[in-house]
Amino acid sequence: MRRRMTAEWMAGSFALALAIVIAFRLGADPGARVSGALRATARWSFTLFWLATVGRALVTLLGERFQALAARARDLGLSYASAHFVHLGLVVWIYYYAIVHGTKEPSSNTPIFFFFCIAVFWTYLIALLSFKPFAAKLNARTCRILRTIGVEYIALAFFVDFFKSPFQGGFAHIASYAPFAVLSVAGPLLRLAAAGKRLTELRRLPVSARLESPGSGAVHAPEGGAFH
């Protein structure tokens, strides 16, 4: 039942991303179809990623009212990975169109290009690690470390994307990006604050209780829950 629900979430997220592309294709001006769809699908991907990675932090900081969100971390994370395929498809289309039609090809040898490629790598590595057969090939500590690094790297990639040119394009551009820019900063801060709170609580425990605490001797996964 749970597997079916996860698959439905993934399919729904992918379908919505695809619907965004179709909406821009049918309703936007010719010069804004691809660029508009690219921005909109990136925001949809980010929304899913953000929700997937802050749930447990919110539980730690604000209480059990956010437990339902934390419990869906894996579903939301895999939905993000699924929806992001549509965004990546648009990127591939831009390069394909440029090559076929001989237009100015986007640069693929700049540091920023490789920076975002690494974020894509982390996205699908973490997604794979959310499945037990893949995670079982690594020990729990290694999985936690990889998930922590991956989530924060992806968060950094979204942060860079939203702050590339924050004051260009007028008020409408700023207003459309501002909420996502704020969330891209809030996510890591929430996870950091929650990790600090848990560490403080752990230090208050007797030594014997610390040793019995899950993960007390290992690096924890990010407080938001990394697709698991």
C-alpha positions as a Markdown table, in Angstrom:
| # | Residue | x | y | z |
|---|---|---|---|---|
| 1 | Met | 0.0 | 0.0 | 0.0 |
| 2 | Arg | 2.8 | 2.4 | 0.9 |
| 3 | Arg | 4.7 | 1.6 | -2.2 |
| 4 | Arg | 1.7 | 2.3 | -4.3 |
| 5 | Met | 1.1 | 5.6 | -2.6 |
| 6 | Thr | 4.7 | 6.6 | -3.2 |
| 7 | Ala | 4.5 | 5.7 | -6.8 |
| 8 | Glu | 1.3 | 7.8 | -7.1 |
| 9 | Trp | 3.0 | 10.8 | -5.5 |
| 10 | Met | 5.9 | 10.4 | -7.9 |
| 11 | Ala | 3.6 | 10.1 | -11.0 |
| 12 | Gly | 1.5 | 13.1 | -9.8 |
| 13 | Ser | 4.5 | 15.3 | -9.3 |
| 14 | Phe | 5.9 | 14.4 | -12.7 |
| 15 | Ala | 2.5 | 15.0 | -14.3 |
| 16 | Leu | 2.2 | 18.4 | -12.7 |
| 17 | Ala | 5.6 | 19.4 | -13.9 |
| 18 | Leu | 4.7 | 18.2 | -17.4 |
| 19 | Ala | 1.4 | 20.2 | -17.2 |
| 20 | Ile | 3.4 | 23.3 | -16.4 |
| 21 | Val | 5.5 | 22.8 | -19.6 |
| 22 | Ile | 2.3 | 22.3 | -21.6 |
| 23 | Ala | 0.7 | 25.4 | -20.1 |
| 24 | Phe | 3.6 | 27.5 | -21.1 |
| 25 | Arg | 3.7 | 26.0 | -24.6 |
| 26 | Leu | 0.0 | 26.8 | -25.2 |
| 27 | Gly | -0.3 | 30.1 | -23.3 |
| 28 | Ala | 3.0 | 31.9 | -23.3 |
| 29 | Asp | 4.6 | 34.1 | -25.9 |
| 30 | Pro | 7.0 | 32.2 | -28.2 |
| 31 | Gly | 10.0 | 33.9 | -26.7 |
| 32 | Ala | 9.1 | 33.0 | -23.2 |
| 33 | Arg | 7.8 | 29.4 | -23.5 |
| 34 | Val | 11.0 | 27.5 | -22.7 |
| 35 | Ser | 12.5 | 30.0 | -20.3 |
| 36 | Gly | 9.2 | 30.4 | -18.4 |
| 37 | Ala | 8.7 | 26.7 | -18.2 |
| 38 | Leu | 12.3 | 26.2 | -17.1 |
| 39 | Arg | 11.8 | 28.7 | -14.2 |
| 40 | Ala | 8.4 | 27.3 | -13.2 |
| 41 | Thr | 9.5 | 23.7 | -13.1 |
| 42 | Ala | 12.6 | 24.6 | -11.1 |
| 43 | Arg | 10.3 | 26.2 | -8.5 |
| 44 | Trp | 8.0 | 23.2 | -8.4 |
| 45 | Ser | 11.0 | 20.9 | -7.9 |
| 46 | Phe | 12.3 | 23.2 | -5.2 |
| 47 | Thr | 9.0 | 23.2 | -3.4 |
| 48 | Leu | 9.0 | 19.4 | -3.2 |
| 49 | Phe | 12.7 | 19.3 | -2.2 |
| 50 | Trp | 12.1 | 21.9 | 0.6 |
| 51 | Leu | 9.1 | 20.1 | 2.0 |
| 52 | Ala | 11.0 | 16.8 | 1.9 |
| 53 | Thr | 14.0 | 18.1 | 3.9 |
| 54 | Val | 12.5 | 20.3 | 6.6 |
| 55 | Gly | 9.8 | 18.1 | 8.1 |
| 56 | Arg | 11.9 | 16.5 | 10.9 |
| 57 | Ala | 13.6 | 19.8 | 11.7 |
| 58 | Leu | 10.2 | 21.4 | 12.2 |
| 59 | Val | 9.2 | 18.5 | 14.5 |
| 60 | Thr | 12.3 | 19.0 | 16.5 |
| 61 | Leu | 11.9 | 22.8 | 16.8 |
| 62 | Leu | 8.1 | 23.3 | 16.9 |
| 63 | Gly | 6.6 | 20.0 | 18.0 |
| 64 | Glu | 4.5 | 17.1 | 16.8 |
| 65 | Arg | 2.2 | 19.3 | 14.7 |
| 66 | Phe | 4.6 | 18.8 | 11.8 |
| 67 | Gln | 4.9 | 15.0 | 12.3 |
| 68 | Ala | 2.6 | 14.3 | 9.2 |
| 69 | Leu | 5.0 | 16.3 | 7.0 |
| 70 | Ala | 8.1 | 14.5 | 8.5 |
| 71 | Ala | 6.5 | 11.2 | 7.9 |
| 72 | Arg | 6.2 | 12.0 | 4.2 |
| 73 | Ala | 9.9 | 12.9 | 3.7 |
| 74 | Arg | 10.6 | 10.0 | 1.5 |
| 75 | Asp | 7.5 | 10.4 | -0.6 |
| 76 | Leu | 8.2 | 14.1 | -1.1 |
| 77 | Gly | 11.9 | 13.5 | -1.8 |
| 78 | Leu | 11.1 | 10.9 | -4.5 |
| 79 | Ser | 8.4 | 13.2 | -5.9 |
| 80 | Tyr | 11.1 | 15.9 | -6.2 |
| 81 | Ala | 13.4 | 13.5 | -8.0 |
| 82 | Ser | 10.6 | 12.5 | -10.4 |
| 83 | Ala | 9.4 | 16.1 | -11.1 |
| 84 | His | 12.9 | 17.2 | -11.7 |
| 85 | Phe | 13.2 | 14.9 | -14.7 |
| 86 | Val | 10.9 | 17.3 | -16.5 |
| 87 | His | 13.1 | 20.3 | -15.7 |
| 88 | Leu | 16.2 | 18.4 | -16.8 |
| 89 | Gly | 14.4 | 17.5 | -20.0 |
| 90 | Leu | 14.0 | 21.2 | -20.8 |
| 91 | Val | 17.7 | 21.8 | -20.2 |
| 92 | Val | 18.5 | 19.0 | -22.6 |
| 93 | Trp | 16.0 | 20.4 | -25.1 |
| 94 | Ile | 17.7 | 23.8 | -25.0 |
| 95 | Tyr | 21.1 | 22.2 | -25.8 |
| 96 | Tyr | 19.6 | 20.1 | -28.5 |
| 97 | Tyr | 17.8 | 23.0 | -30.2 |
| 98 | Ala | 20.9 | 25.1 | -30.1 |
| 99 | Ile | 23.0 | 22.3 | -31.8 |
| 100 | Val | 20.4 | 21.4 | -34.4 |
| 101 | His | 19.5 | 24.9 | -35.4 |
| 102 | Gly | 23.0 | 26.4 | -35.1 |
| 103 | Thr | 21.9 | 29.1 | -32.6 |
| 104 | Lys | 24.1 | 30.2 | -29.8 |
| 105 | Glu | 24.8 | 27.2 | -27.7 |
| 106 | Pro | 24.7 | 27.6 | -23.9 |
| 107 | Ser | 28.1 | 27.2 | -22.4 |
| 108 | Ser | 28.7 | 23.7 | -21.0 |
| 109 | Asn | 32.3 | 24.2 | -19.8 |
| 110 | Thr | 31.7 | 26.9 | -17.2 |
| 111 | Pro | 32.1 | 26.2 | -13.5 |
| 112 | Ile | 28.5 | 26.9 | -12.9 |
| 113 | Phe | 27.4 | 24.3 | -15.4 |
| 114 | Phe | 29.4 | 21.6 | -13.6 |
| 115 | Phe | 28.2 | 22.9 | -10.2 |
| 116 | Phe | 24.6 | 22.2 | -11.2 |
| 117 | Cys | 25.5 | 18.9 | -12.8 |
| 118 | Ile | 26.9 | 17.8 | -9.4 |
| 119 | Ala | 23.5 | 18.8 | -7.8 |
| 120 | Val | 21.8 | 16.5 | -10.3 |
| 121 | Phe | 24.1 | 13.7 | -9.3 |
| 122 | Trp | 23.3 | 14.1 | -5.6 |
| 123 | Thr | 19.6 | 14.3 | -6.4 |
| 124 | Tyr | 19.5 | 10.8 | -7.9 |
| 125 | Leu | 22.1 | 9.3 | -5.6 |
| 126 | Ile | 20.0 | 10.2 | -2.6 |
| 127 | Ala | 16.9 | 8.9 | -4.4 |
| 128 | Leu | 18.6 | 5.6 | -4.9 |
| 129 | Leu | 19.6 | 5.4 | -1.3 |
| 130 | Ser | 16.0 | 5.7 | -0.3 |
| 131 | Phe | 15.5 | 2.2 | -1.6 |
| 132 | Lys | 16.6 | -0.5 | 0.8 |
| 133 | Pro | 18.5 | -2.7 | -1.7 |
| 134 | Phe | 20.8 | 0.2 | -2.6 |
| 135 | Ala | 21.1 | 1.5 | 0.9 |
| 136 | Ala | 22.0 | -2.0 | 2.2 |
| 137 | Lys | 25.2 | -2.0 | 0.1 |
| 138 | Leu | 26.5 | 0.8 | 2.4 |
| 139 | Asn | 26.7 | 0.9 | 6.2 |
| 140 | Ala | 24.3 | 3.2 | 8.0 |
| 141 | Arg | 26.9 | 5.8 | 8.9 |
| 142 | Thr | 28.0 | 6.2 | 5.2 |
| 143 | Cys | 24.4 | 6.6 | 4.1 |
| 144 | Arg | 23.8 | 9.3 | 6.7 |
| 145 | Ile | 27.0 | 11.2 | 5.6 |
| 146 | Leu | 26.1 | 10.9 | 1.9 |
| 147 | Arg | 22.5 | 12.1 | 2.6 |
| 148 | Thr | 23.7 | 15.0 | 4.7 |
| 149 | Ile | 26.2 | 16.2 | 2.1 |
| 150 | Gly | 23.8 | 15.6 | -0.8 |
| 151 | Val | 20.9 | 17.5 | 0.7 |
| 152 | Glu | 22.9 | 20.5 | 1.7 |
| 153 | Tyr | 24.6 | 20.6 | -1.8 |
| 154 | Ile | 21.3 | 20.5 | -3.5 |
| 155 | Ala | 20.0 | 23.3 | -1.2 |
| 156 | Leu | 23.1 | 25.3 | -2.1 |
| 157 | Ala | 22.4 | 24.8 | -5.8 |
| 158 | Phe | 18.9 | 26.1 | -5.4 |
| 159 | Phe | 20.2 | 29.1 | -3.4 |
| 160 | Val | 22.7 | 30.0 | -6.1 |
| 161 | Asp | 20.0 | 29.6 | -8.8 |
| 162 | Phe | 17.6 | 31.9 | -7.0 |
| 163 | Phe | 20.2 | 34.5 | -6.2 |
| 164 | Lys | 22.0 | 34.6 | -9.6 |
| 165 | Ser | 20.3 | 37.9 | -10.6 |
| 166 | Pro | 17.9 | 38.8 | -7.8 |
| 167 | Phe | 17.4 | 42.5 | -8.9 |
| 168 | Gln | 17.1 | 42.1 | -12.6 |
| 169 | Gly | 13.8 | 41.9 | -14.5 |
| 170 | Gly | 11.9 | 44.5 | -12.4 |
| 171 | Phe | 9.5 | 44.1 | -9.6 |
| 172 | Ala | 7.6 | 41.2 | -11.1 |
| 173 | His | 10.8 | 39.1 | -11.3 |
| 174 | Ile | 11.8 | 40.0 | -7.7 |
| 175 | Ala | 8.3 | 39.2 | -6.4 |
| 176 | Ser | 8.2 | 35.8 | -8.1 |
| 177 | Tyr | 11.6 | 34.8 | -6.8 |
| 178 | Ala | 11.6 | 36.3 | -3.3 |
| 179 | Pro | 9.6 | 33.6 | -1.6 |
| 180 | Phe | 11.8 | 30.8 | -3.0 |
| 181 | Ala | 15.0 | 32.8 | -2.2 |
| 182 | Val | 13.8 | 33.1 | 1.4 |
| 183 | Leu | 13.0 | 29.4 | 1.7 |
| 184 | Ser | 16.3 | 28.5 | 0.2 |
| 185 | Val | 18.0 | 30.3 | 3.1 |
| 186 | Ala | 15.4 | 29.1 | 5.7 |
| 187 | Gly | 15.8 | 25.4 | 4.9 |
| 188 | Pro | 19.5 | 25.0 | 5.9 |
| 189 | Leu | 19.0 | 27.3 | 8.9 |
| 190 | Leu | 16.1 | 25.1 | 10.2 |
| 191 | Arg | 18.2 | 21.9 | 9.8 |
| 192 | Leu | 21.1 | 23.5 | 11.6 |
| 193 | Ala | 19.0 | 24.8 | 14.4 |
| 194 | Ala | 17.3 | 21.5 | 14.9 |
| 195 | Ala | 20.7 | 19.6 | 14.8 |
| 196 | Gly | 22.0 | 22.1 | 17.5 |
| 197 | Lys | 18.9 | 21.5 | 19.7 |
| 198 | Arg | 19.3 | 17.7 | 19.4 |
| 199 | Leu | 23.0 | 17.9 | 20.2 |
| 200 | Thr | 22.3 | 20.1 | 23.3 |
| 201 | Glu | 19.6 | 17.6 | 24.5 |
| 202 | Leu | 22.0 | 14.7 | 23.9 |
| 203 | Arg | 24.7 | 16.4 | 26.0 |
| 204 | Arg | 22.3 | 16.7 | 28.9 |
| 205 | Leu | 21.8 | 13.0 | 29.1 |
| 206 | Pro | 23.9 | 10.7 | 31.2 |
| 207 | Val | 26.7 | 9.0 | 29.4 |
| 208 | Ser | 24.9 | 5.6 | 29.5 |
| 209 | Ala | 21.9 | 7.1 | 27.9 |
| 210 | Arg | 24.0 | 8.8 | 25.2 |
| 211 | Leu | 25.4 | 5.5 | 24.2 |
| 212 | Glu | 22.0 | 4.0 | 23.8 |
| 213 | Ser | 20.7 | 7.0 | 21.8 |
| 214 | Pro | 20.2 | 6.1 | 18.1 |
| 215 | Gly | 23.0 | 7.4 | 16.0 |
| 216 | Ser | 24.8 | 9.0 | 19.0 |
| 217 | Gly | 28.2 | 8.0 | 17.6 |
| 218 | Ala | 27.5 | 8.8 | 14.0 |
| 219 | Val | 26.8 | 11.8 | 11.8 |
| 220 | His | 23.1 | 12.3 | 11.6 |
| 221 | Ala | 21.2 | 12.7 | 8.4 |
| 222 | Pro | 19.9 | 16.3 | 7.9 |
| 223 | Glu | 17.1 | 17.2 | 10.2 |
| 224 | Gly | 14.7 | 17.5 | 7.3 |
| 225 | Gly | 15.0 | 13.9 | 6.4 |
| 226 | Ala | 16.8 | 13.0 | 3.2 |
| 227 | Phe | 14.3 | 11.1 | 1.1 |
| 228 | His | 13.9 | 8.4 | 3.7 |
